[in-house]
Amino acid sequence: MIFKASNRNDAALFPREVQIDQGATVRLLPHANVSRRQSKPVEKSYWLAVASAEHVRIGREHGFMQVNHGKRAPLKRIKPGDGIVYYSPSVKMGDRDAFQSFTAIGYVREGEPYLAEMGCGKAYRKDVDWLDAPEQPLRPLLGWLDFTQDKNWGYKLIFGLVEFGQSDFEFLEEILMSELEEVKRRRLQA
């Protein structure tokens, strides 16, 4: 930082009692206790979680998420403010009904994963602010989502939680909050 000296006695700028000639260039050095490293803003991540629609609906109703049958490790990767989308291949766990829909979208709240009681045991959860959005079938979106461009896109979903692209998240958020055909028309015009 460079300042031009003036005839003002500015103790905040020049803490030492040194005579400085008017008009001289003065270079101010940072204080020794000041870190030179700029802290990076925390970047948001976006996640695609997989669970039956029945389980997702319970989570939406009570404001939480859980993945991989309640395991803690996957939830540790998710930070407050991250976006989360749930994809449900079936309505009930284990069924092969080809439901294949996005069933929830929201943002993760502050807090660490916590242990909660379920009917069949205990599971780790994280709190989420779910958006009031309807369920959306996947099929009409196949050509519009980046993550479905690979012909084996479904293989990644067996892990239960995968990182998701910001553009796909924003597209789904827009679709779930308005009409699909209207969103497609706007996107084609852009």
HUWO-V433561 format. One record per run of one state. SS is the DSSP state (alpha for helix, beta for strand, coil for the rest). FROM is the first residue (numbers start at 1). LEN is the number of residues. Records with the same first field share a line. If there is no record, write none. Layout:
BEGIN
SS->FROM-LEN / FROM-LEN
END
This chain:
BEGIN
coil->1-1 / 5-20 / 28-18 / 51-2 / 63-1 / 66-2 / 71-2 / 77-6 / 89-12 / 109-5 / 119-2 / 131-5 / 138-1 / 142-4 / 149-4 / 160-1 / 165-1 / 178-2 / 190-1
beta->2-3 / 25-3 / 46-5 / 64-2 / 83-6 / 101-8 / 114-5 / 121-10 / 136-2 / 161-4
alpha->53-10 / 68-3 / 73-4 / 139-3 / 146-3 / 153-7 / 166-12 / 180-10
END
